[in-house]
């Protein structure tokens, strides 16, 4: 049986199972529910302020479409090779975005959260750092931040280098040497630039199961190696032990499908004391391979709703009803991963801690 760790629970965009994502209420609730860290997604305004939104296109998570003064800014852009139509953060100043209010991203699955629509303003990175500091003081321990830099190559082309903006905001908030600071991205280039800029927190490379990173595609076009090349044993060792420090990362973060064996189902939990199901029968060897390469491993995202669960963990009923989430969470939390992203942090904490 694999050695077990006590993985950290990261409030994915706060606690969006209960409140609209990336709001102060969602982040404060995540810590109240036992999260060790929270995860803000960071995009930029046209005046260089890092704001907290899942994407730079904000029509699905704010009330921007209800503001007639911004109607003329609706447009179509190509972001990382995908055409998107809507309103984009880089076309607004922070003062303008501060007039907007947040909305639930998936109201058909999370009707209770949607009852909080239009109550909360959107946040800057600086606001989230303040939430973490306040929660740490209340908890009597250092709580953490796992910040994701979104679409770094895209923002570079717009003259908004996310790494430089991030380092400047950390310095302004006194966070440059914070022990709980982690930064992640689907583009390794920006992680390297952070190192060269003096960042000494942990750097995590997000790896999709398919496709290729936008920075490689921008540099190499159709010849760009995909994420699959990074997920081989050779690729993992290259990530953990590259000759140049800027080319190394501290960890990887992967979708739960990359932790599970496809189609495998455990009847109980696993291990000699938890149902007798061998973890190796239901999980891949990715965690072990990454650890052998000196990398820690995060996985995303733990969600209980049928409509968001892998097929083998769904139950009969509506998409918004909860499926066999406890069994899935138990498998993932005992797989050897070092941290999990959860939309309902209390559920992950309860399973991790055996409650």
N, C-alpha and C positions, 0 to 999 in steps of 0.2 A: 504494500500500500504506500502511496506517496506521502511524503512528509507534509503535514498540514501547517498552514500559517493562519494568522488572524488577519484577514484582509481588511483594509480600510473601506469604509462606506463613504462614497462621494455623492453628495446631493447633485444630481444631474440637472443643471439649470435651476438649482434650488430644490424645491419639492413640487414639481409641476403636476404631480398626480392630484394635488390638493388646491393649488393656487396657480394663476397664469405664470408661465415660465419667465425667469429672469427678472422678477419683480422683487422689491425689498421684502414683501410678505413671504414670497417663496423661499428666499434665502434664509430669513430669520426662522421660518418654520422648519427648514431642513436641519438647522442646528438644534432647534428645540426637540426634534425627533431623533437626535442622536448621531447625525452625520459627523464624520471626522473632517471633511472638507466640502467645499462646494465648487461647482464648475461653471464659470461664465464663458460664453462664446463672445469673442471680441471682433468688432468691425469698426470702421472709422467714419467720422463725419468729414465734410469738406474742409472744416477748419481744424482738422487734426486731433479731434477728441475721440478716445476709444469708448464706444458705447456697447452695451450688452444686449445683443440680439443673436438669435440662432443663425440668421442670414442677413446679408446687407439689403435684401428685398424684404420689406417690412409690412406688406399689406395683409399678410395672414396672421400677424401677431400684434398689430396695433390698429387704432381707429383712423389711420391716416386718410383712408378713402372718404371719411366723413368731413374732412376739412376742405371746404371749397377753395381756400386760398392756396392749397397745394395741388389742385386738380391738374394744373398744367405741367406738373413734374412727373406725371405717370409716363413711363417710357419702356422701351424694350432694349435690353442689353444682353450681351453674351458673357456669362460668368463661368470660368473654367470649362469652356466649350459647350455650355448649355444656354439656350435662349430663355430669358426670363422677362416677364412683363409685370411692371408694378412700380413701386416707389423705392428708391435706393438711398441708404444712409449717406453715401458720399455726395449726394445732391442737396444735402441739408446742412445747416449749421447746428451746433449743439443747442443753441437757444431755440431754434425752430423745433427740433426733435423733443425738447423738453415740454412742449405744449401737447404732445400726444399721450395717449393712455394705452395700456397693454390689454391684450385680449387672449383668451385661451386658443391655442393653436389647433387643437383637435376637439372641438366642442361636441361632436357626435359621439366621442368616446368618454369625454370627461365633462358631463353636464354640470356637475357640482362646481368644478373649477370655473366653468363659464359664467356662473352666477356672480363672479367677481370681476367680470369684464368692465373696463373703463373706470375702475377705481384707482388704479395705480399708475404712476408715471413710469417711463422707461428710465434706466439707470446708466450711469457711466461706470467705467472700471473703478474710478476713485470712490464711488458710492459703495461698491461691493467690498472694497478693501476696508472701508469704515465698518460695514456690517460684520466682517470677519474679526476685526479688532474688538468690537463691542462684545461679540459672542464669546471670544476667547477670554475676555475679562470676566464675563459672567460664569463661564465654565471653569475657570481657574486652570486652563491648559491652553497650549497653542493650537488653535484650529487652523486648517489649511485652505489653500486655494489652488485649484487645478485649472489654469486659464488656457483656453484654446484660441489660437490665432487663426482666423478664417480667411481663406482666399488671399494668401500673402502675395502671390505673384500678381494677381489681379490688382490689388491695392498698390503694389510697387509701380505698376504701369500708370496708375492714376496719380502718382506723386505722393502717395501716402504709405511710407514704409512702416509696416506694423511693428517690426522689431524695434526701430528707433522710438516710435511713439510709446511702446510698452515700457522700454527701459526708462524713458523720461518720466512716465507717470509713476513707476515704482519708486524712483528716486525722490520725486516730489512728495510721496506719501510715506517715506521712510521705510519702504518695503524691500529695498534692494537685497538685504541680507536676511530676510524672513525665513525661518527654518521650515515652514510649511508650504513653501512656494514651489509649484510645478508648472511648467508650460508645455503645451502639446500642440502638434500641428500635423496635418496630412502632407505637409511639404517640408522635407528635411532641410532644404536650403535655408529657410528662415531660422530654424533651430541652430544651424551653424553660425549664422550671422549674430544671433543672440550671444553665443559663446564669445565670438570675436569682439562683441561690444561690451563684454565684462560681466554678462549674466553668469551666476554660479549656482543657481538653483538646478533642480533636476529637469532634464529635457526628455520628452516622451514623443515617440514617432507613432502617429496614428496610421494603421494599416487596414485598408479595405480588403475584402475577400477577392474583389475583382477590380479591373481597371488599372490606371496608371496615375501617379501623382502629377498635379498640374505644373509644378516647377520643372519636372523632367520633360513633360510634353512641350512646354514652352521652349525648352532648350534643344530638344532632339526630335520633336515632331512624332511621326508615326513609329520611329525607331526607338522611342523611349521604353525602357524596361518597365514592366508593370509591378504592382505591389507583390505579386507572386514571387518575384526574384528576391525580395527582402525576406520572405517567409520560409525560404529554404534554410537548411543548416548553415550553408556557406554564407547566405545573406545575413542571418542572425548574428553570426560571429563577426561579420564585417561591421554591423551596426554597433556591436559592443566593444570592438577592439581595433577600430580603424587607427592608422598611424597618426593622423592629424586629429588632435582633440576636438576640433570643430566638427569633424565628420562622425564622431561617436555620439551615441545617445545613451541615456541611463535606462530607458525602458521602452516598451511597446504597448500599444493599446489596440485591442481587436474586438470585433463583433462577437457576441456570444456564439454565433454559428461556427466560429473558428475554434472555439473551445470544445464544443460538443462533437461527438461522432454523428454524422448525418444519419437521421432516422433512428438513433439509439434511444431506448427508454429504460429507465431504472424503475423497478417496482417500488422499492423503498428508498432509503438513502444508500449509503455505501460504507464499506469498511467492516471489520469484524464486529464492531460494537454498534453498528447502525444499519442493520438490515441485511448484511452479508453480501451486498452487491459491490463488486470490484469497480472502483472508480475508472480503471483503465478500460472497462467495457462500455463506458458512456461518454468518455472524454478523449480528445485527441492528445497527441504527445507534444503539442505546441508549447505548453507551459514549461514542461521539462526541458525542451530544447532551448527555449529562450533563457531559462535560468542557467543552463550549462554555458551559455554564451555571455553570462554576466549581466543579463537584462532582467529587470522586474517586469511584471505583466499586469495591465489593467484590462478589464473587459466591460463592454457596454452593449445594451442598456437593459437593466432589469425593470420590467414592466409587467403588471399582473393581468391586464385586460386581454380577453380572448383575441381581440383584433390585433394585438401586438405580440402575442406569444408565438413561438415556433409551433408548427402544426401539431406535433405530438403532445404538446402540453395544453392544448385547447380543450374546453369542455363544451357540451351542447348549451345553447343559449345565445344571447345577443353578443355582438362584438364588444360592447361596453361592459359586459359582465366578466367577472374574474374567473380565470381558468385555473389550471393546476400549477399556480405560480410557486407554491411552497416547495414542491418537488424540484422544479427548475432552479430556484434560488439555492436550495441545499446542494445540488450538484455543482453549481458554479462556485459557491462560496467555499466548498471543500475540494475544489479542483487544484488548489495550489496557487491560484492567482493572488496577487498582492493587493488588489483593490478592485472594487466594482462600482459602476455608475448606476444609480437607482433613482427612478422618478418618485418613489415612495420610500424615503430613507428608513422609516420606522420598520417596514416589512423586512428589508435587508438586515437591519440591526437585530431584529427579533430572531431571524433564522440563524444568523451568524452566532449569536450569543445563546442559542438553544432555548429561546423563550417561545 
